[in-house]
Amino acid sequence: MSVSSSGTIAAIATPPGEGGVGIIRVSGENALSIAKTIFKSSKDSFSGFKPYTMHYGYVLDENGLELDDVLAVFMPGPNSYTGDDTVEFNCHGGRAILGAVLGEILSRGAVLARPGEFTLRAFLNGKMDLTQAEAVAEMIHAPSKGAVQLARVKLSGVLGNRIEELRGRLEVLRTHLCVAVDFPDDELECLPLEEMMTEVTDAVKNISEILAGVERTRAWREGGLAVLSGKVNAGKSSLLNALLGRNRAIVTDIPGTTRDFIEETLSLDGLQVRVVDTAGLRETTDKVEQAGLDMGKELAQQADLVLLIIDGSKPFDLSDIDPEFSAQSGKCIAVINKIDLVQSIPSPSEVMLGAGYEVVEISAKKGQGIDQLASTIREHILSGSGEPDPDELVPNSRQAATLRRALAELDGLVEDIKMTIPYDLLGVRLESACSALSEITGEITPQEVLDSIFSKFCVGK
């Protein structure tokens, strides 16, 4: 995606499919003139598009035939989302209708917007910094209410402002160093190394505080992964259905019914958790089933939580549990299923408790213990992180990686100051740290980084 804010772009801004309303967004230097050529007001007294006012009328094709009755609004630049003149048409939400109206707009000189191009223009026109632009996508893709709150803070510009404040203070230090290097014989005051150390260590502290929230809020931002693992006919598929409240997985008495994994998403009091039902564990010569078993093991290794599903009505031995999923791993819960049936002796619950596992007893068939299990899953995924602070600054993965680069340079700078390294070398460290911080807000972000960021947006945003 080339970095340009010229020309007029258009796209459907609402999701694909049928709905009550579908919105088409047009932005650029010719947005208003295009709107005037295709829009006919329902009022004879209509004299033009009054800004920020909904106008009811019709979109006409090139032959003057009415395509749809719409509400149109004109938002002149720079006081629009993109910073350019923008017109939005609120049409009926059908694919054919929206396609016809968009086609008419494109035939009048607009070009189809690429993913994220409206927000890219807002960034290029100074309406937002790069952290705010990324927050737009994070808001759209947020898997939970907590993730929405975290993105909302960044959308307000707080993270970008804090990064710019840090960078500004470091740039002042760099200026002092440059003066000392360029004019070594002049009687110009250079910032004492003690004061420089104080400023740098304070910047290290600030960046470390921002980075601390990344792992703490990961589950809210990305959701969690829970894998159901256990022997054939232990009731994994029945449990998945019980958690979902509907029949998603096929349940039979035939061992090996589930060969591939089945994945669904649960919403547990605002937390999104991907739950994966894997193939039942047993010895097999079937290549397809073995592939499913291998895939299930890989998923379990990646999971935040592994639910070890055990049939409480059958004899059980601790050796049946894969050593990788010991109680000491900290990510396994023993789920004793079929408690509505007569339990084997010794009971699996006693065996697993004795081995140090947390145990939840359920009957997937009868629905017993399902609510308790759901709460336990949520608690383990969050791992005590609690609800996200609505004012917390949490960088995304790109921002965090760039902050770590800056932090590494500043940590090195602290050591260099202690060793009284020459000023010019200290300046190199500072320049690298400042450059990294500038990438976060978009001051000097490379083209390929911008391409990567905005390609993840939906068309129309």
KAHU-V84257 format. One record per backbone hydrogen bond with DSSP energy under -0.5 kcal/mol. CO is the residue of the C=O (numbers start at 1). NH is the residue of the N-H. E is the energy in kcal/mol with one decimal. If there is no record, write none. Layout:
# KAHU-V84257
CO,NH,E + CO,NH,E
This chain:
# KAHU-V84257
2,4,-1.2 + 8,111,-2.4 + 9,27,-2.7 + 10,113,-2.7 + 11,25,-2.8 + 19,93,-0.9 + 22,91,-3.3 + 23,13,-3.2 + 23,14,-0.8 + 24,89,-2.6 + 25,11,-1.9 + 26,87,-2.9 + 27,9,-2.9 + 28,31,-1.6 + 30,34,-2.4 + 31,35,-2.1 + 32,36,-2.3 + 33,37,-1.2 + 34,38,-1.2 + 35,39,-1.8 + 38,60,-3.1 + 40,58,-2.8 + 43,46,-1.4 + 48,50,-0.9 + 50,53,-1.1 + 54,56,-0.5 + 55,72,-2.8 + 56,42,-2.3 + 57,70,-2.3 + 58,40,-2.7 + 58,60,-0.5 + 59,67,-3.6 + 59,68,-0.9 + 61,64,-2.0 + 65,61,-2.5 + 68,59,-2.5 + 70,57,-2.3 + 71,90,-3.4 + 72,55,-2.7 + 73,88,-2.3 + 74,52,-3.0 + 74,76,-0.5 + 75,86,-2.2 + 76,79,-0.7 + 78,80,-1.3 + 85,28,-2.7 + 86,75,-3.6 + 87,26,-2.6 + 88,73,-2.1 + 88,90,-0.6 + 89,24,-2.3 + 89,91,-0.9 + 90,71,-1.6 + 91,22,-2.2 + 92,94,-1.4 + 93,19,-1.9 + 94,98,-2.6 + 95,99,-2.6 + 96,100,-2.2 + 97,101,-2.4 + 98,102,-2.7 + 99,103,-2.3 + 100,104,-1.8 + 101,105,-1.9 + 102,106,-2.6 + 103,107,-1.9 + 104,108,-0.6 + 105,108,-0.9 + 105,110,-1.3 + 106,109,-1.5 + 111,10,-2.0 + 114,117,-2.3 + 116,120,-2.5 + 117,121,-2.1 + 118,122,-1.7 + 119,123,-2.2 + 120,124,-2.9 + 121,125,-2.3 + 122,127,-2.8 + 122,128,-0.8 + 123,126,-1.5 + 129,133,-2.1 + 130,134,-2.5 + 131,135,-1.5 + 132,136,-1.4 + 133,137,-1.1 + 134,138,-2.2 + 135,139,-2.4 + 136,140,-1.9 + 137,141,-2.4 + 138,142,-0.7 + 139,142,-0.6 + 144,148,-1.8 + 145,149,-2.2 + 146,150,-2.1 + 147,151,-2.3 + 148,152,-2.4 + 149,153,-1.7 + 150,154,-1.2 + 151,155,-2.4 + 152,156,-1.4 + 153,158,-1.2 + 154,157,-1.7 + 157,161,-2.4 + 158,162,-2.2 + 159,163,-2.5 + 160,164,-2.4 + 161,165,-2.2 + 162,166,-2.2 + 163,167,-2.7 + 164,168,-2.6 + 165,169,-1.9 + 166,170,-2.1 + 167,171,-2.5 + 168,172,-1.6 + 169,173,-1.5 + 170,174,-2.3 + 171,175,-2.2 + 172,176,-2.0 + 173,177,-2.1 + 174,178,-2.6 + 175,179,-2.3 + 176,180,-2.1 + 177,181,-2.1 + 178,182,-2.9 + 179,183,-2.4 + 181,184,-0.6 + 183,186,-0.9 + 186,188,-1.7 + 192,196,-2.2 + 193,197,-2.7 + 194,198,-1.9 + 195,199,-2.2 + 196,200,-2.5 + 197,201,-2.7 + 198,202,-1.8 + 199,203,-1.9 + 200,204,-2.4 + 201,205,-2.1 + 202,206,-2.3 + 203,207,-2.5 + 204,208,-2.4 + 205,209,-2.1 + 206,210,-1.8 + 207,211,-2.5 + 208,212,-1.6 + 209,213,-0.6 + 210,213,-1.0 + 211,214,-1.7 + 211,215,-0.6 + 212,216,-0.9 + 213,217,-1.7 + 215,218,-1.0 + 217,221,-2.1 + 218,222,-3.3 + 218,223,-0.6 + 219,223,-1.8 + 220,147,-0.5 + 221,143,-0.5 + 224,274,-3.2 + 225,304,-1.9 + 225,305,-1.7 + 226,276,-2.4 + 227,229,-0.6 + 227,307,-3.0 + 228,278,-1.3 + 229,309,-3.3 + 230,281,-2.6 + 231,234,-1.5 + 235,239,-2.1 + 236,240,-2.4 + 237,241,-2.3 + 238,242,-2.1 + 239,243,-2.7 + 240,244,-2.2 + 241,245,-1.8 + 241,246,-1.4 + 246,248,-0.9 + 250,252,-0.5 + 253,255,-0.6 + 254,257,-1.0 + 257,259,-0.8 + 258,280,-0.7 + 262,277,-3.0 + 264,275,-3.3 + 266,268,-0.7 + 266,273,-2.9 + 267,269,-0.9 + 268,271,-1.4 + 270,145,-0.5 + 270,272,-0.5 + 271,268,-3.3 + 271,273,-0.5 + 272,224,-2.2 + 273,266,-3.2 + 273,275,-0.6 + 274,226,-3.1 + 274,276,-0.5 + 275,264,-2.2 + 275,277,-0.5 + 276,228,-3.2 + 276,278,-0.6 + 277,262,-2.3 + 281,232,-1.1 + 285,287,-0.5 + 286,290,-2.6 + 287,291,-2.2 + 288,292,-1.9 + 289,293,-2.2 + 290,294,-2.6 + 291,295,-2.2 + 292,296,-2.2 + 293,297,-2.0 + 294,298,-1.9 + 295,299,-2.4 + 296,300,-2.2 + 297,301,-1.8 + 298,302,-1.4 + 299,303,-1.2 + 305,227,-2.4 + 305,307,-0.5 + 306,308,-0.8 + 306,333,-2.3 + 307,229,-2.8 + 307,309,-1.0 + 308,310,-0.5 + 308,335,-2.6 + 309,231,-0.6 + 310,312,-0.8 + 310,337,-3.0 + 311,314,-1.4 + 312,344,-2.3 + 317,320,-2.4 + 318,321,-1.7 + 322,325,-2.4 + 323,326,-1.0 + 326,329,-1.4 + 327,330,-1.2 + 331,306,-3.2 + 332,358,-0.6 + 333,308,-2.9 + 333,335,-0.7 + 334,336,-0.7 + 334,360,-2.6 + 335,310,-2.7 + 335,337,-0.8 + 336,362,-3.0 + 337,312,-2.5 + 338,341,-1.7 + 347,351,-2.0 + 348,352,-2.8 + 349,353,-2.5 + 350,354,-2.3 + 351,355,-1.2 + 352,357,-2.5 + 353,356,-1.5 + 358,334,-2.7 + 360,336,-2.1 + 362,339,-1.8 + 363,367,-2.2 + 363,368,-1.0 + 367,370,-1.0 + 368,363,-2.2 + 369,373,-2.2 + 370,374,-2.5 + 371,375,-2.2 + 372,376,-2.2 + 373,377,-2.7 + 374,378,-2.1 + 375,379,-2.4 + 376,380,-2.3 + 377,381,-2.5 + 378,382,-2.2 + 379,383,-1.7 + 379,384,-0.7 + 382,385,-1.9 + 389,392,-2.1 + 392,394,-0.7 + 393,395,-0.5 + 396,400,-3.0 + 397,401,-2.3 + 398,402,-2.1 + 399,403,-2.4 + 400,404,-2.3 + 401,405,-1.5 + 402,406,-2.1 + 403,407,-2.8 + 404,408,-2.4 + 405,409,-1.9 + 406,410,-2.2 + 407,411,-2.8 + 408,412,-2.1 + 409,413,-2.0 + 410,414,-2.2 + 411,415,-1.6 + 412,416,-2.3 + 413,417,-2.7 + 414,418,-1.8 + 415,419,-1.5 + 416,421,-2.3 + 417,420,-1.5 + 422,425,-0.7 + 422,426,-1.8 + 423,427,-2.3 + 424,428,-1.2 + 425,429,-1.6 + 426,430,-2.2 + 427,431,-2.6 + 428,432,-2.1 + 429,433,-2.2 + 430,434,-2.7 + 431,435,-2.4 + 432,436,-2.0 + 433,437,-2.0 + 434,438,-2.1 + 435,439,-1.6 + 436,440,-1.1 + 437,441,-1.2 + 438,442,-1.2 + 438,443,-2.0 + 438,444,-0.7 + 441,130,-2.5 + 446,449,-0.6 + 446,450,-1.8 + 447,451,-2.7 + 448,452,-2.0 + 449,453,-2.4 + 450,454,-2.6 + 451,455,-1.7 + 453,456,-1.0 + 454,457,-1.2 + 458,116,-1.5 + 458,461,-1.3
